[in-house]
């Protein structure tokens, strides 16, 4: 049974006060809070079996390595990859995309080839591709979105050509909250022999994700957006594709043997895990996913849908508000402005009421520029938030508006 009161007690931070008011945490798209059992798992590693993985023969090292590889299995099952060899631990979404931009570029991109990114992407899914295109003398093309925040997929037939190597698209976008039509994009891309990278940073925690059935070629996400610590993330790639890519970084653990004449790389996935990895973070990511499985992803999805339906009906009714991102298909994100009020001022006053939101350009300048703005306020919720908190947000926006309009 999904009991919201019990769920909330699983997250110790939700009990704290900010400026004497109960915290209302609505900045989940930036990072999520951590359940007590994830925090306890980190303590367990350091108190019981901390030892560098894949190296020594000690009992500690064997336990730690076992926990690390078990976490890989949990991730593999969570996204329904075929094999743990397809699951590479990275430090986050950004690192995973940079890894791919280097390795994919080296293997598959030649001068004059094309990469497509969407206008609504986070900078992490734009800039690595710009860098790669500069290095390889390739062309970066952009799939635009309409004023609701839906991708103009009708342009794909023209945009994808025989020179296109890859299309990079978010599962859900971080400013507008749009859930992108991945089935259609994968189908159109694959018909033309184009590979697909899906950025799951805003999708994995809210949407059913099955990389095999969805036929994604590459999929990336960050642990900290799914109730795990910072500094850990995943690059999923189809085995036959990862096999073909050269390593990104060199160092320990990614080699079978090194000599000045010939260095032999490790098999997948270690080929892409140079140096001491964030094994504590990986183990904690496994724990976070186990917690979600214990709560039940279907329960989480249906609770979030109900909350999102409520919030997306309620927030637009605040006087003077404009919502940016009005697609039919959204995750729990409302980016908004109140006429005549600067986003940063609104964010500061809400904070004084104990309500944490995000303000600014949200690492998505092209999205903000689309609407000719300098920034927005973003409220983003998840399965530990409540309708009462959404009500408090709406009251808070109204109160803040009155205060700011008096000045
Ligand atoms: N992609 C999207 C859609 C995001 O929302 C974010 C973070 O907000 C990222 C990529 C980058 O994630 P990280 O900073 O964890 O690497």
Boltz pocket constraint, residues with backbone or C-beta under 6 A from the ligand:
constraints:
  - pocket:
      binder: B
      contacts: [[A, 29], [A, 30], [A, 91], [A, 92], [A, 93], [A, 94], [A, 95], [A, 122], [A, 124], [A, 125], [A, 170], [A, 172], [A, 173], [A, 174], [A, 199], [A, 201], [A, 202], [A, 222], [A, 224], [A, 362], [A, 363]]
      max_distance: 6.0
